[in-house]
């Protein structure tokens, strides 16, 4: 048999083996397809409809006209009304809104004098959101109450065409350093990559090593096995949290404004959710290669849709629905809220509750699937 014949036989064997491995074949098709759809459809750096609040202390026709003008820009969407700037700032801290427009009592006087009309309070921890809001500073605005003197009106409007009509107050990252926003988000990416991968090969590794039969003969229940599998990796995840945030703080001067205990609780919730997701993958995969392929398939949308690289508000509604299912999306909000805005897990309860529920449901599903495989 010639060399070409032997090579051809190996090629034929590999093609036949690949065609029988349906999961691997599906990954060959799905991974580039998902990337294409995510980058081409879901990823959008042109942010629109940023959820913001309104503090209207003027309560005049001009203040309502100013609000309508801002709303017409489609850059922001007014989701709530607050009585005081302090209430609006609290809402920004807890993540209910990303910014708030504060219209002062003396709006009409400011119009007559050609001064700055209002102020934006902005969550500056996200540099993209901050930059988008800052574009509103010089937006055109025509007062509702036209001045009787046309020449005076003309001079007033031209003054507002050359001067900013808004002051911008950036909280939590006034210098707009990208590291402040990236490092806490990078923690979520690293934990997703490692925690899901560690447990996704847990059951598969037992099967490939021949230990699964031994586990079947023991009196351990599937739920006990699942819990026992994830506990050691929880400590591994917490070590990674210390490393990433510690280096981010001392090397890149990323502030840790929140309580370390809150950081610990929030990280623990996400680590547990990621490990339970890995366990589900482990009960689906037939080999460690398949487990790693499925982990990559989960990792891609977790990076692209969670708000780590691109603003969540810039995504289409369908992409936001997918993002809401992923634990990484909720952890991005949680860890940035705690580390940068001094929030706590109680104030960020929707994300905390989702991660807790995801963990419990994930462990139960993995235990049920493992029990089913025993039958």
C-alpha positions as CSV (number, residue, x, y, z in Angstrom):
1,X,0.0,0.0,0.0
2,X,1.4,3.4,-1.0
3,X,1.8,6.4,1.3
4,X,-1.1,8.2,-0.4
5,X,-3.3,5.2,0.1
6,X,-2.5,5.1,3.8
7,X,-3.0,8.9,4.2
8,X,-6.3,8.5,2.3
9,X,-7.5,5.8,4.6
10,X,-6.7,7.9,7.7
11,X,-8.6,10.9,6.1
12,X,-11.6,8.7,5.3
13,X,-11.6,7.3,8.9
14,X,-11.5,10.8,10.4
15,X,-14.3,12.1,8.2
16,X,-16.5,9.1,9.1
17,X,-15.7,9.6,12.8
18,X,-16.5,13.3,12.6
19,X,-19.8,12.7,10.7
20,X,-20.8,10.3,13.5
21,X,-20.0,12.9,16.3
22,X,-23.1,15.0,15.9
23,X,-22.3,17.4,18.7
24,X,-18.9,18.3,17.2
25,X,-20.4,18.7,13.8
26,X,-23.0,21.0,15.3
27,X,-20.4,23.1,16.9
28,X,-18.5,23.4,13.6
29,X,-21.6,25.0,12.2
30,X,-23.1,26.8,15.2
31,X,-20.0,28.6,16.6
32,X,-19.3,30.7,13.4
33,X,-23.0,31.1,12.9
34,X,-23.6,32.4,16.4
35,X,-20.6,34.8,16.1
36,X,-21.9,36.1,12.8
37,X,-25.4,36.8,14.2
38,X,-24.1,38.3,17.4
39,X,-21.6,40.7,15.7
40,X,-23.9,41.5,12.8
41,X,-27.2,41.8,14.6
42,X,-26.9,42.0,18.3
43,X,-23.8,44.1,18.8
44,X,-24.4,47.8,18.4
45,X,-22.2,50.5,19.7
46,X,-24.7,53.2,18.7
47,X,-26.6,53.3,22.0
48,X,-30.2,54.2,22.1
49,X,-33.0,54.3,24.7
50,X,-30.7,54.5,27.7
51,X,-32.9,54.2,30.8
52,X,-32.8,57.5,32.7
53,X,-34.7,59.4,35.3
54,X,-36.1,62.9,35.5
55,X,-36.1,65.4,38.3
56,X,-38.2,68.4,37.2
57,X,-37.9,71.1,39.9
58,X,-39.2,73.8,37.5
59,X,-42.6,72.3,36.5
60,X,-43.0,74.8,33.7
61,X,-44.0,74.6,30.1
62,X,-40.3,75.1,29.1
63,X,-39.2,72.2,31.4
64,X,-41.7,69.9,29.7
65,X,-40.6,71.2,26.3
66,X,-37.0,70.5,27.2
67,X,-37.9,66.9,28.4
68,X,-39.7,66.3,25.1
69,X,-36.7,67.6,23.1
70,X,-34.4,65.2,24.9
71,X,-36.8,62.3,24.5
72,X,-37.1,63.1,20.8
73,X,-33.3,62.5,20.4
74,X,-34.0,58.8,21.1
75,X,-30.7,58.6,23.0
76,X,-32.5,58.2,26.4
77,X,-35.8,56.8,27.6
78,X,-37.3,58.3,30.7
79,X,-38.2,55.4,33.0
80,X,-38.9,57.2,36.3
81,X,-39.6,60.5,37.9
82,X,-37.9,61.6,41.2
83,X,-38.6,64.4,43.5
84,X,-35.0,65.3,44.4
85,X,-31.6,64.8,42.9
86,X,-30.6,62.7,45.9
87,X,-33.4,60.1,45.1
88,X,-32.2,60.0,41.5
89,X,-28.6,59.4,42.5
90,X,-29.7,56.6,44.8
91,X,-31.5,55.0,41.8
92,X,-28.3,55.3,39.8
93,X,-26.4,53.6,42.6
94,X,-28.8,50.7,42.7
95,X,-28.7,50.3,38.9
96,X,-32.4,51.2,38.3
97,X,-31.4,53.9,35.9
98,X,-28.1,54.9,34.1
99,X,-28.5,58.7,34.4
100,X,-30.9,61.4,35.5
101,X,-31.7,64.8,34.1
102,X,-32.2,67.5,36.8
103,X,-34.1,70.6,35.7
104,X,-33.6,73.4,38.3
105,X,-36.3,75.8,39.7
106,X,-34.9,78.8,37.8
107,X,-35.1,77.3,34.3
108,X,-36.9,80.3,32.8
109,X,-34.3,82.7,34.2
110,X,-31.5,80.5,32.8
111,X,-33.2,80.7,29.4
112,X,-33.3,84.4,29.4
113,X,-29.7,84.7,30.5
114,X,-28.4,82.1,28.1
115,X,-27.0,79.9,30.9
116,X,-26.8,76.2,31.2
117,X,-30.3,74.9,31.5
118,X,-30.1,71.6,33.4
119,X,-27.7,69.0,34.7
120,X,-27.2,65.3,33.9
121,X,-26.2,62.9,36.7
122,X,-24.5,60.0,34.9
123,X,-23.2,56.6,35.9
124,X,-19.7,57.2,34.6
125,X,-18.6,53.6,35.4
126,X,-19.6,52.7,31.9
127,X,-17.5,55.0,29.6
128,X,-19.8,54.3,26.6
129,X,-22.9,55.4,28.4
130,X,-21.1,58.5,29.7
131,X,-19.9,59.5,26.3
132,X,-23.3,59.0,24.8
133,X,-25.0,61.3,27.4
134,X,-22.3,63.9,26.9
135,X,-23.3,64.2,23.2
136,X,-26.5,65.8,24.5
137,X,-24.6,68.8,25.9
138,X,-24.9,70.8,22.7
139,X,-28.2,69.5,21.4
140,X,-30.4,72.1,19.7
141,X,-33.3,73.5,21.9
142,X,-35.9,76.1,21.1
143,X,-37.8,77.3,24.1
144,X,-41.6,76.8,24.0
145,X,-42.3,80.4,25.3
146,X,-41.1,82.5,22.4
147,X,-39.8,85.9,23.4
148,X,-41.7,88.9,22.1
149,X,-38.5,90.6,21.0
150,X,-37.4,88.7,17.9
151,X,-33.9,90.0,17.9
152,X,-33.5,89.0,21.6
153,X,-34.9,85.6,20.8
154,X,-32.4,85.3,17.9
155,X,-29.5,86.1,20.1
156,X,-30.8,83.7,22.8
157,X,-31.0,80.8,20.4
158,X,-27.7,81.5,18.9
159,X,-26.1,81.6,22.3
160,X,-27.5,78.2,23.1
161,X,-26.2,76.9,19.8
162,X,-22.6,77.7,20.8
163,X,-22.8,77.0,24.5
164,X,-23.7,73.7,26.3
165,X,-27.2,73.5,27.5
166,X,-26.4,70.8,30.1
167,X,-23.8,70.3,32.8
168,X,-22.6,66.7,33.1
169,X,-21.7,65.1,36.4
170,X,-20.0,61.8,36.0
171,X,-20.1,59.6,39.1
172,X,-17.8,56.7,40.0
173,X,-15.4,57.3,37.1
174,X,-15.1,61.0,36.4
175,X,-11.8,60.5,34.5
176,X,-13.5,58.0,32.2
177,X,-10.7,55.4,32.6
178,X,-11.5,52.2,30.7
179,X,-9.8,50.0,33.3
180,X,-12.4,51.0,35.9
181,X,-15.2,49.5,33.8
182,X,-13.2,46.6,32.3
183,X,-11.6,45.0,35.4
184,X,-14.8,44.1,37.3
185,X,-16.3,42.9,34.0
186,X,-13.2,40.9,33.2
187,X,-13.7,39.0,36.5
188,X,-17.1,37.8,35.2
189,X,-15.5,36.6,31.9
190,X,-12.7,34.7,33.7
191,X,-15.0,33.1,36.2
192,X,-17.4,32.0,33.4
193,X,-14.5,30.5,31.4
194,X,-12.9,28.6,34.3
195,X,-15.9,27.6,36.5
196,X,-18.0,26.3,33.6
197,X,-15.1,24.5,32.1
198,X,-14.0,22.9,35.4
199,X,-17.4,21.3,36.1
200,X,-18.4,20.7,32.5
201,X,-15.7,17.9,32.4
202,X,-16.4,16.6,35.9
203,X,-18.9,13.8,35.1
204,X,-17.3,13.1,31.7
205,X,-13.9,12.7,33.3
206,X,-15.4,10.2,35.8
207,X,-16.9,8.2,32.9
208,X,-13.7,8.2,30.8
209,X,-11.6,7.1,33.8
210,X,-14.0,4.3,34.6
211,X,-15.0,5.8,37.9
212,X,-18.6,6.2,37.0
213,X,-19.4,2.6,37.7
214,X,-17.9,2.9,41.2
215,X,-20.0,6.0,41.9
216,X,-23.1,4.1,40.8
217,X,-22.4,1.3,43.4
218,X,-22.0,3.8,46.3
219,X,-25.0,4.9,48.4
220,X,-24.4,8.6,47.4
221,X,-27.5,10.3,45.9
222,X,-27.2,12.3,42.6
223,X,-27.9,15.6,44.3
224,X,-25.2,14.9,46.9
225,X,-22.8,14.1,44.1
226,X,-23.6,17.4,42.3
227,X,-23.1,19.4,45.4
228,X,-19.9,17.6,46.3
229,X,-18.6,18.3,42.8
230,X,-18.9,22.1,42.9
231,X,-17.8,22.8,46.5
232,X,-14.0,22.5,45.9
233,X,-14.3,24.8,42.8
234,X,-16.1,27.4,44.8
235,X,-12.8,28.0,46.7
236,X,-10.9,28.1,43.4
237,X,-13.3,30.7,42.1
238,X,-12.9,32.9,45.2
239,X,-9.1,32.7,44.8
240,X,-9.5,34.1,41.3
241,X,-11.7,36.9,42.6
242,X,-9.0,37.9,45.0
243,X,-6.3,37.8,42.3
244,X,-8.3,39.7,39.7
245,X,-9.7,42.5,41.9
246,X,-6.4,42.7,43.9
247,X,-4.3,43.2,40.9
248,X,-6.8,45.5,39.3
249,X,-6.8,47.6,42.5
250,X,-3.0,47.8,43.0
251,X,-1.8,47.7,39.4
252,X,-4.6,49.6,37.5
253,X,-5.9,51.7,40.5
254,X,-9.4,50.4,40.1
255,X,-11.4,51.5,43.2
256,X,-13.2,49.0,45.4
257,X,-15.9,51.3,46.8
258,X,-18.2,48.6,48.1
259,X,-17.8,46.3,51.1
260,X,-15.5,43.3,50.6
261,X,-18.2,41.2,52.3
262,X,-20.6,42.2,49.6
263,X,-18.0,41.4,46.9
264,X,-17.7,38.0,48.5
265,X,-21.4,37.3,48.5
266,X,-21.9,38.5,45.0
267,X,-19.0,36.5,43.7
268,X,-20.2,33.4,45.6
269,X,-23.6,33.6,43.9
270,X,-22.1,33.8,40.4
271,X,-19.5,31.1,41.0
272,X,-22.2,28.7,42.2
273,X,-24.4,29.6,39.1
274,X,-21.5,29.0,36.7
275,X,-20.6,25.7,38.3
276,X,-24.1,24.5,38.1
277,X,-24.2,25.4,34.5
278,X,-21.0,23.4,34.0
279,X,-22.7,20.4,35.7
280,X,-25.6,20.5,33.2
281,X,-23.1,20.5,30.3
282,X,-21.3,17.6,31.9
283,X,-24.4,15.5,31.9
284,X,-25.0,16.3,28.2
285,X,-21.5,15.8,26.9
286,X,-20.1,12.3,26.0
287,X,-16.4,13.3,26.1
288,X,-14.2,16.0,27.5
289,X,-13.8,17.5,23.9
290,X,-17.5,17.9,23.6
291,X,-17.7,19.5,27.1
292,X,-15.1,22.0,26.1
293,X,-16.9,22.7,22.8
294,X,-20.1,23.4,24.6
295,X,-18.3,25.6,27.1
296,X,-17.0,27.7,24.2
297,X,-20.5,27.9,22.9
298,X,-21.7,29.3,26.2
299,X,-18.7,31.6,26.6
300,X,-19.2,33.5,23.4
301,X,-22.6,35.0,24.1
302,X,-21.6,35.5,27.8
303,X,-18.8,37.8,26.6
304,X,-20.7,39.6,23.9
305,X,-24.2,39.9,25.4
306,X,-23.5,40.4,29.1
307,X,-22.5,44.1,28.8
308,X,-18.8,43.4,29.2
309,X,-17.7,44.7,25.8
310,X,-20.8,46.4,24.4
311,X,-23.6,48.3,26.3
312,X,-26.6,46.2,27.1
313,X,-28.9,49.1,26.1
314,X,-27.6,49.1,22.6
315,X,-28.7,45.5,21.9
316,X,-32.0,44.6,20.1
317,X,-34.8,43.3,22.3
318,X,-34.3,39.7,21.3
319,X,-30.6,39.8,22.2
320,X,-31.5,41.3,25.6
321,X,-33.9,38.4,26.3
322,X,-31.0,35.9,25.6
323,X,-28.7,38.0,27.7
324,X,-31.1,37.9,30.6
325,X,-30.8,34.1,30.7
326,X,-27.1,34.1,31.1
327,X,-25.6,34.3,34.6
328,X,-22.8,36.5,33.3
329,X,-25.2,39.4,32.5
330,X,-26.5,39.5,36.0
331,X,-23.0,39.3,37.5
332,X,-21.8,42.2,35.4
333,X,-24.4,44.4,36.9
334,X,-23.9,43.0,40.4
335,X,-20.1,43.2,40.6
336,X,-19.9,46.7,38.9
337,X,-22.7,47.9,41.3
338,X,-20.8,46.7,44.3
339,X,-17.3,47.5,43.4
340,X,-17.8,50.8,41.7
341,X,-21.1,52.2,43.0
342,X,-21.0,50.9,46.6
343,X,-24.3,49.0,46.2
344,X,-25.1,45.8,48.0
345,X,-26.7,42.5,47.0
346,X,-30.0,43.5,48.6
347,X,-30.2,46.7,46.6
348,X,-29.4,44.7,43.5
349,X,-31.8,41.9,44.5
350,X,-33.2,41.1,41.0
351,X,-29.7,40.0,39.8
352,X,-28.9,38.3,43.1
353,X,-32.1,36.4,43.1
354,X,-31.7,35.3,39.5
355,X,-28.2,33.9,40.3
356,X,-29.5,32.1,43.4
357,X,-32.4,30.6,41.5
358,X,-30.2,29.6,38.5
359,X,-27.9,27.7,40.9
360,X,-30.7,25.8,42.6
361,X,-32.4,24.9,39.3
362,X,-29.1,24.0,37.6
363,X,-28.1,21.6,40.4
364,X,-31.5,20.0,40.4
365,X,-31.5,19.6,36.6
366,X,-28.0,18.1,36.6
367,X,-28.9,15.7,39.4
368,X,-32.1,14.5,37.5
369,X,-30.1,14.0,34.3
370,X,-27.4,12.1,36.1
371,X,-30.0,9.9,37.7
372,X,-31.7,9.3,34.3
373,X,-28.3,8.2,32.8
374,X,-28.0,5.6,35.6
375,X,-31.3,4.1,34.5
